[in-house]
């Protein structure tokens, strides 16, 4: 199996780091510290990481060339960020 680094691999790693960080230090929303919510937020980030990892596997099956895979995954990340900002 050929190991390829892709943008969604980095996104999965980032989400895992954020999950562990929220478990260790807790979450803070609008200046109020919520220690009891840190577990729920951590599990949400783990769920996001699993979904992003699954998307990476699907994109790898559809686009075998690494250059096209990078373009598609960066486009996916950009589209997801734009949709997030529009909904926010």
C-alpha positions as CSV (number, residue, x, y, z in Angstrom):
1,X,0.0,0.0,0.0
2,X,1.4,3.4,-1.0
3,X,1.4,6.0,1.7
4,X,0.3,9.4,0.3
5,X,-0.1,12.6,2.3
6,X,-3.2,14.6,1.4
7,X,-4.9,17.7,2.8
8,X,-7.6,15.6,4.4
9,X,-4.9,13.6,6.3
10,X,-3.8,16.9,7.8
11,X,-7.4,17.9,8.6
12,X,-7.9,14.5,10.3
13,X,-4.8,15.0,12.4
14,X,-5.8,18.5,13.3
15,X,-9.2,17.4,14.4
16,X,-7.7,14.7,16.6
17,X,-5.4,17.2,18.2
18,X,-8.3,19.6,18.9
19,X,-10.3,16.7,20.5
20,X,-7.4,15.8,22.8
21,X,-6.8,19.5,23.6
22,X,-10.5,19.9,24.5
23,X,-10.4,16.8,26.8
24,X,-7.3,18.0,28.6
25,X,-8.0,21.8,28.9
26,X,-11.8,21.9,28.5
27,X,-13.7,24.3,26.3
28,X,-14.4,28.0,26.8
29,X,-17.3,29.7,25.1
30,X,-17.8,33.5,25.4
31,X,-15.4,33.7,28.3
32,X,-17.3,31.1,30.4
33,X,-15.3,27.9,31.1
34,X,-17.4,24.7,30.5
35,X,-15.5,21.8,32.1
36,X,-18.5,19.4,31.8
37,X,-18.9,20.0,28.0
38,X,-15.3,19.1,27.2
39,X,-16.1,15.4,26.8
40,X,-19.0,16.0,24.4
41,X,-17.0,18.5,22.4
42,X,-14.1,16.1,22.2
43,X,-16.3,13.3,20.9
44,X,-17.8,15.6,18.3
45,X,-14.3,16.4,17.0
46,X,-13.5,12.7,17.0
47,X,-16.7,12.1,14.9
48,X,-15.6,14.9,12.5
49,X,-12.2,13.2,12.2
50,X,-13.8,9.9,11.3
51,X,-16.0,11.5,8.7
52,X,-13.0,13.4,7.1
53,X,-11.0,10.2,7.1
54,X,-13.8,8.4,5.3
55,X,-14.0,11.2,2.8
56,X,-10.3,10.9,2.2
57,X,-10.7,7.1,1.5
58,X,-13.5,7.8,-0.9
59,X,-11.5,10.5,-2.8
60,X,-8.5,8.2,-3.0
61,X,-10.6,5.6,-4.8
62,X,-12.0,8.1,-7.3
63,X,-8.8,9.9,-8.0
64,X,-5.7,7.7,-8.2
65,X,-3.4,10.5,-9.4
66,X,-1.9,12.4,-6.4
67,X,-2.0,15.8,-8.1
68,X,-5.7,15.5,-8.9
69,X,-6.4,14.2,-5.5
70,X,-4.8,17.2,-3.9
71,X,-6.8,19.6,-6.1
72,X,-10.1,17.8,-5.3
73,X,-9.4,17.6,-1.6
74,X,-8.4,21.3,-1.4
75,X,-11.5,22.2,-3.3
76,X,-13.6,20.2,-0.9
77,X,-12.0,21.9,2.1
78,X,-12.5,25.3,0.6
79,X,-16.2,24.5,-0.3
80,X,-16.8,23.2,3.3
81,X,-15.3,26.4,4.8
82,X,-17.4,28.7,2.5
83,X,-20.6,26.8,3.4
84,X,-19.6,27.0,7.1
85,X,-19.1,30.7,6.9
86,X,-22.4,31.3,5.0
87,X,-24.4,29.3,7.6
88,X,-22.6,31.0,10.5
